[in-house]
Amino acid sequence: MYAHLTKKEKQKKLALARKRAILWSSQEQRKKQLQATAPVLHLPSSVEPPFYPAYSDPPPELPPSLTNTSIPDNTTIAALQASISDLLEQREQLDITIPVLSRRLEALLAQTRRHE
C-alpha cells in the first residue's frame, strides 16, 4: 500500500497515525469520564412528556417536578471545561491539517495534469 513512499515519508505517516491514536484514546477517556460524572435526568415512566399543540402557542409551564433547578456540581463543570479544552485543541490541529492537506491535494492534481 505504501510501497511508493520513501522511508522518511513512511515514518511521518506512522508518527501521524500514532498521534491520531493517542488523541482518539484521550477523547474516548474524556467521553467515559463525562458519562460517569454527568447527571442524567430521567422522567418517571408514569409521566408523559408535555405536548405542545402549535408553534404559535407559548409552551405551557413545566411542572416543578420536571424542572432541574439544581446548580451543577464542580465535577460536571470540570468535565465540560476539559471537553471544551480538547475541542479547542482539535480545532487548532485541524486548522493546521486542512491547509497542509489542501496544498498536498493541489500538488497531486498539478502532478496528474502534467502527466496527462
N, C-alpha and C positions, 0 to 999 in steps of 0.2 A: 504494500500500500504506500509506504513512504520510501520506496527504493530510489526514487529520483532525487531525494533530498540529500544534502551533504550531512556529514556527521554533526557539524555545528547546528544546522537547522533542526536536525532530529533532537538534539539536546535542548534547544529552545522550546520545541513543541512539548517535550517531556516536562520541562520546567513549568510551562503554562498549564499543562494538564494537572500537575501536582498542585499548583496554586488554586485551580478551579476546584479540585477535590477537597482541599483544605477549606476553602470558602464555603462550599456546599455543606461540608460536615459541620462547620460552625453555625451555619444557618439552620440546619436541622436541630442542632442542640438548642439554639435560641427558641425555635418553634416549640420544642418539647418543654422548655422552661416556661414559656408563655402559657402553654396549655395547662401546665401543672399549677401555675400561680394565678392565672386569670379566673376570677369567679364567673360562673355561668348561671344566668338567671333562667330557671326552669318554671314554666307555668304548670300548675297542678292540672291533672288530666280532666278534672271536673269543670275547669274554667275555659270557656271558649274565647278565642281572640276577638277583639272588638270588630264589628262590621261597620265600614264607612260607606254610606249609600252613594254619595256622589262627590266629585272633586270640588264642586262649588260650595257644598255644605261644610262648615267647620267641623273637624272631628270632635266627637264628644270627649269629655274629660275621662281620663283613665281612672279606675278605682284605685284608692290608695294602696291596695294590696299588690297592684301590678307596677307601681312606680318604684324605681330604685333611687332613693334619695340619700343613700349612704355615701360617704366620702371614700374614694378609692384608697386602698392601703398603699404603703410605701413600696411593697414588692411589685404591685401592679404598675406603679409609676416607674419604678426602676426598669422593669421588663420592657415597658413601652419606650423608655429613653434608649435602652440598649438596641431595640429593634430599629428605632429611627437612626441611631448611630450606624448600625450595619447598613441600612438602606442608603445613607449618605455616602458611606464608603463604596458601596456598589455603584452608585451614580458616578463617583469620581473615576472608578475603574472603567465604567462604560464610556465616560467622556473621553478617556484616553483610547480605549479599544476601538470605538467606532471610526474615528479618523484614520487610525492605522489600517484597519481592515478596508476602509474605503480607498485609501491610497493603494493598497495591495491589489484590490479589485481593478482599479483603473490601470495599474501596471500590467496585470494579466490580460485585460481587454486590449490594451495597446499592443501587447506582445502577440496576441492572436490575430489582430488586424494586420500586423507586419508580415505574418506568416501566410496570410491568405492571398 
